[in-house]
Amino acid sequence: IDGATQLLEPAVPRRRLSAPAWTADSRQLVYAQAESVTADTSGSPARIFLHDLSSQSKRMLLWSPMNADVLDIAADGALIWDGTSARANLHVIPLTRDAGSDRWLTRGQSNDRQPVFTHDGQWLVFSSHRSGNLDLWALSPQTGAIRRITDDAADDWDPGMTPDGRLVWSSARSGHFEIWVANFDGSDARQISNDGADAENPTVTPDGWVVYNSAHPTKYGLWKVRLDGTNAVRLAQMRVLVPDVSPDGQY
């Protein structure tokens, strides 16, 4: 996250990419690519690839009947993604792809999106409008228990996790989207970015930097800021959507 960049060629040229997810060793990326070549890929099938950074080899892990926008990988190798369609639910499989081991974690009429595992893998945080308002929810992959984390009239989405188990996310509570941090149960919520427009999709480095994308007309690009809201720095001036940080904090 020092601002140095490396261009990676995706598995299939000119196909829409999902957000990437890092494997635990920081050596590989997993991402989805839509099969459709149209601008609107909602409802399109997709292929999910494992991309090795050292060899630049790409291996298809599986085919999905629905495209994905966001993926995440738990420490035990479980891969989860949201199916992009008129209704988005959460589907989990192990990267080893053992027969019969994949399962749906949510199945319903709501849009359950943007999944992220807690660092211990015990909970999965996601955004959903299942209550009639866009809020953050937590689900236990082991027991199926589900609980609501945020309950605000403004939209809350784009969850991420800090190394010490706190929650970061994008909230429109200030009148536009800014980055917020809170305890895992949603308590002690406070704003840490002052972008002035749309600051979204936060992710956190091991040493406590919050990395996010800005859509502000004069500030657009990739930014990092400390968890206490200090030392905001732009890392890259380019169009960015849903950044992710490698587990070793280097990229």
N, C-alpha and C positions, 0 to 999 in steps of 0.2 A: 504493500500500500504506500510505497514511497513515490508513486507516480510513474514508474517505469512500466511500459506496456509491451505486450507480446500478442501478435495476431495469430489466432488459431483458425484454420480452415475447417468448417463443419463437415460432417460426413457426407451430406448431400448439398450441392450448390443450389442457391436460390430457393431454398425452402425455409419457411418461418421456423425460428428457433424458440424453444421455451427458455426460461431462466435456467442457468446451470446449477447443478448440485455437486459438491466435492465429496470424494471418498475420504475416509478417515485419515489416510496416509498422505493426503494432499498431492497425490501423483496422478489422479484420474478425475475426469468430469463425467457426469451423466446428464444428458439432455434429450429432449424430444424434438423431432422435426415433423411438421405436418406433411402429409402426402399431397394435399391440395396446393396448387400454385396460385390460387386466387388470394386477394387481399384479406377476405373474410374466411378464416380457417376454422371457425367454430363449428363443431360437429364433424370435422374432417378426421379420418383415421390418421395415426401417427406411428412413427417408428422411434423407439427409445434406444439411444446409443451409449456405449462406454468408450470414452476418448482418453487414450493414454498420452500424457503430456511429454514424456521423454521420447517415445518412439513415433508419436503422432499417428498411431494406428487407431482405427475406429472399428468397434465391434457392435453389431446390433444385438441388444439384449432381448427385446420382444417387440411385438406389434400390438398397438392399442387401438381399439375401435373408435376412441375419441382422443382428440388432441389434448395436450396439457399446456398450461401456462407456467406453473410452479411445481418443482419437485424438491424433495428433501430426502436425506439418507440418515438413518439412525446409526448409532455406534455399532449395533449388532448386524448392520448390513441391510436392514429393511428399507426398501425404497417406497416412497409414497408420492402420489401425484393427484392433481385435480383434473377431472375430465371436463374439457371445455365444450359445453353444449348449452341448450336452453336450461338444462338442469345439471349442475355440477356436483358430483359426489366424490368421496375420497376412497382410493383403492390402494392397497399395500401389497407388495411382494418382497421376498428376499432377493438380493442380487444374485444368489446362487441358483435361483429359479427352480427350486425343488418342486416336483409334480404335486399339484393339489394344495400348495401352500399359500397361494395368493387369496386375498379376501377383501371384501368391501367393508369399510369401517362406517360409512354412512350411506344410506339409501333412502331418498325421500324427494320431495318436491322443492326443497330449498337449494340455493347455490352455496355449497360448502367448498371454499376455495383457499388457496395460499397456505398450504400446510407447512408446519415447521415442528420438528421434534425438540423437546427439551433435551439437554445434554445427557441426561441419564436414560433417555428413551422411555420414561414412564408415562409421559403425557405428550399429546399432539395438540398444538394450538393452531386454530384456523379462523378465517372470517366467514360469517354466515348471516343471511337475513332471515333465518328461521323464526325469529321472534317478531318479524315485521319491520325491523330496523337493522342496519348493518353494524354488527358488533363482533367481538372476539369471544371464542369459545375454546374450551379445553376438553379433550377426550382421552380416556385411557385405552390404549390398544389392547391391553391385557384383559380388562374387565368390561369394556364398553361403557363405563361410567362417563357422563358428560356434564359439564357445568359451564355456566356463563361467566365470563371474566369481566367484560365491560358492559355498562348499561347507561348509555348517554344518548341524548337526542341527535347528536352529531354522528357522522359516519366514522367508524373505527375499522381499520383493516391493515394489511401489510405487516403481520406479526413477525418478530424476530426475538432471539433469546440472548441474554448476556451470559458470560461464563459463570457468574454467581447465581444464575437462576431467575433474574429479573426479566421483565417483558419490555421490549421496545416495539413501537408501532406508529402508523400514520393516523392522525386524528384531525378532523375538521372542526374541533371545538373552538378554535380561535377565529373561525370564519373562512379558513382555507386550510389545506393540509400542512401540518408541521409534524416533526418527530417528537414523540412523547416516550417517557419511561415510567414504569411503575413496578411495584412488587408483583409477584406472579398472580396474586388474587385480584389485581387491579387497584389495590390501595396505594396511597401516596403518589398519585399520578401527577406528573409535571412535564411541561414542555421544555425541550432541550435545543431545538433549532429555531432560528429566526429568519427563515428564508424569505418570507413575504409573499410567497405564491404557493406552489405545490412542492413540498418536500415529502418524498415517499420512499417506500421499500427499504427500510433500514435492516442492516445486518451488523454484527458486532465482532471485532477482532479479539483475539485472546488477551491483549493488553488494554482493552477498554476503549477503543475507538469505535464510534458508530459511523458506518459507511452508508450513504444513501444517495438517491438521485434527486436532482432539482430540475423543475420545469420553469423556473423563473426566467423571463426573457433575457435578463442581463447576467444571470448566474447559472444558466443551464449547464449540466454536466454531473460529474461524480464528485461527491464531497465526503469529508470525514469531520467529526466533531467529538469532543470528549463527552462522557456520560453526564458530566455536570454542566454541559452546554458551552464550554469554553473551547478556544483554539480551533474554530472552524477553518478548514483549509480545502480549497478545490483541488482534487487530484487530477482530473481530466476534463477538458472542455469539449464535450461531444454529447450526442444524444445517448442517454443511458436509460435502461429500464430493468428493474429487479436485479441489482448487483448481489453477488455472494462473495464471501471471504473464505479463503482456504483455511483449513483447520490449523495449519502452522503459522498463519498470519502474514505470509509473504505476499500473497496475491489477493 
